[in-house]
Amino acid sequence: MDTRTGLGLALAALLTSTALATAPAFAQAETHDPRLLTDPFLQLPTEDGVHVVWFTEFEGSDHRVLVGEGFATEVAATTTAMSRLAEDQSSWVGAQQGDGTTYAGYTPRPVWRHEAYVEGLEAGARVPYYVASETDEGETVESRAFTLAPLPAEGQPLRILLTSDHQLKEMTPANMQLVEEEIGEIDAVFFAGDLQNVPDRASEWFDDSRGFAFFPGLQGLADHTLVRNREVDGIPTQTSVTYRGGEIIQHAPLFPVIGNHEVMGRFNPSNALGTMFNDPRPYAVAEALYEANADLYNPSGDPEVRDAWIRDNAFNTITYEEVFTLPDDGPGGEQYYAIRYGDVAMIGLYGTRIWRSGSLAPNTRGKYREAAADLNTPDNWAWGEFIFEDMAEGSEQYEWLAGVLESEAFRSAPVKLVLMHHPAHGLGDNSVPAYAHPVQQLEYDENGALTGVYYEYPLENDIFVRDVEPLLAEAGVQLVHTGHSHVWYRFVNPQGMNIIETSNVGNNYGCFIEDYAARGNMPSGDMFDMVDYAVTGDPHGYEPVAPSEFSPMQDAEGNDLPCIASNELTSFTILETGPDGATVSSYVFDTSDPAGDVRLFDRFSL
């Protein structure tokens, strides 16, 4: 049984000759009980089983999955408390509107995670299931019914959603709803990072009152109204359509990788969540500070205390790792991993860094400089756009990657795919500066006083391009899927490897092409001998590939652009495998014309 309901837009008569046209909100086929923070979703399938996960705000008891014909089989779940979820004055939850009326400051929020492993499944066969939890008051709360399956068999046709950067952007519910309506059954979701904004803010995962939290968007439980203005036959027309997202991950396992928005900075509950998120520092800096004060911070010398102190004074992915169940058999645990999924070998890299402002103003604590006021206070330094987990040749992640690429599971896969959040190649804003460790430059006056701290990112030191890309190309990787800049474009490198960023679900950061738009805030040679940075195009010189079907965007002169960078056009990408090979298809939808069609604009074979 598959309870998915294909809800059409039914908007043919939406746009009228009146100045205002409004469409009703979509109704749900079945009611979601709000006492479950999420519907169940699928994680880490095996050859004969799959993990089922859901969240509640009560600890409760007797949490279980009911599965199979007549739902006759019960599988008990284990329950754990989330350790870092909280709300603060910037949360949008309940009656609060991000103004501190409910939470005046950092407030831990009790949330429990329930997980059951359902086994005895057969590849290619979907089985009905639902979950049930008993509240603290003894009442049983049940989800709707969905379907699950184990790992697909080799040769089984698949449809996999490639997506990223949902990040509480207002077009995300529309984007995911269109995936469900246009594509139908999805077999997996490969997510290239930036799931929400602040990973320790609970409402951004579950119930942000603006209607576009992470889980609702991927479970068909969102509730966000898009208001758009356009002209129809010369008449100003406003459309208002409420989107619910797509019922996807209740049926399809989700495989994310870490983006910069999955990393929390220094832990200090006296600060707001956003302040903590924006305040990471390199592990090496935290380690040096600890060693200089070890007797004060850890008089007993307990190694666990040491590790926790360094983590809490550097950065962490605690919430991300607690939310998901991912392969953890490598040295990075769940932070980077590989999986064979049917005919697809997918490698998820921990390839991201802190985002800092590109402003060159003296008061900026940014990617290119420290704030002038902080020069004599290193504890306040940002340390540039430092990389969270190294993947340079010789690093632990690089050596692990090299081993995976040599494995039989990878080498025998017809489709070879890599996910990484940061786009070393790209047309967006975040492909500059190079994906390199920042090189710190100190400037002194004639008296020896520190007058400037600057950071350079030499192009030749780009870790992905210098070390990782040649390794992937030599191993026969066909596709690298990135995110971060909220745009769509693709390249093909000299070895034939496709590189695509398909993260355009709104709040784009521009598409920078010569004679169209240029990146701003670029350091120049007259500022402390800075290296040159690309103001247009791919910083490494790759030429974008024009969409195969049509270009959804044009410049002011009507020339086709090889990208989508829009707050009205939204796109999604589907990887399909089958007996005739694999294809990657991208679709576009104009949210200002909700009566319009979802259109295929690019397709290529692997």
Salt bridges, closest charged atoms under 4 A:
ASP2 OD2 - ARG4 NH2 2.75
ASP33 OD2 - ARG35 NH2 2.77
ASP39 OD1 - HIS32 ND1 2.98
ASP39 OD2 - ARG144 NH2 2.62
GLU57 OE2 - ARG109 NE 2.93
ASP62 OD2 - ARG64 NH1 2.91
GLU74 OE1 - ARG64 NE 3.50
GLU87 OE2 - ARG109 NH1 2.67
ASP88 OD1 - ARG201 NH2 3.03
GLU115 OE2 - HIS51 ND1 2.80
GLU115 OE1 - ARG113 NH1 2.61
GLU139 OE2 - ARG35 NH1 2.91
GLU154 OE2 - ARG340 NH2 3.67
ASP165 OD2 - HIS486 NE2 3.14
GLU170 OE1 - HIS224 NE2 3.19
GLU170 OE2 - ARG228 NH1 3.38
GLU180 OE1 - ARG244 NH1 3.01
GLU181 OE2 - ARG244 NH2 3.92
GLU185 OE1 - ARG4 NH2 3.42
GLU185 OE1 - ARG126 NE 3.54
ASP194 OD2 - HIS421 NE2 3.26
GLU204 OE2 - ARG201 NH1 2.87
ASP207 OD2 - ARG109 NH2 2.59
ASP208 OD2 - ARG210 NH2 2.83
GLU247 OE1 - ARG144 NH1 3.12
GLU247 OE2 - HIS251 NE2 2.83
ASP279 OD2 - ARG266 NE 3.07
ASP279 OD1 - ARG365 NH2 2.97
GLU291 OE2 - ARG306 NH2 3.20
ASP307 OD1 - ARG306 NH1 3.43
ASP312 OD1 - ARG84 NH2 2.98
ASP312 OD1 - ARG311 NE 3.11
ASP379 OD1 - ARG266 NH1 3.38
ASP379 OD1 - ARG281 NH1 2.55
GLU385 OE1 - ARG353 NE 3.08
GLU385 OE2 - LYS367 NZ 3.25
ASP390 OD1 - HIS437 NE2 3.11
GLU406 OE1 - ARG411 NH1 3.40
ASP462 OD2 - HIS540 NE2 3.04
ASP467 OD1 - ARG466 NE 2.91
GLU469 OE1 - HIS425 NE2 2.70
ASP538 OD2 - HIS425 ND1 3.15
ASP593 OD1 - ARG230 NH1 3.73
ASP602 OD2 - ARG490 NE 2.86
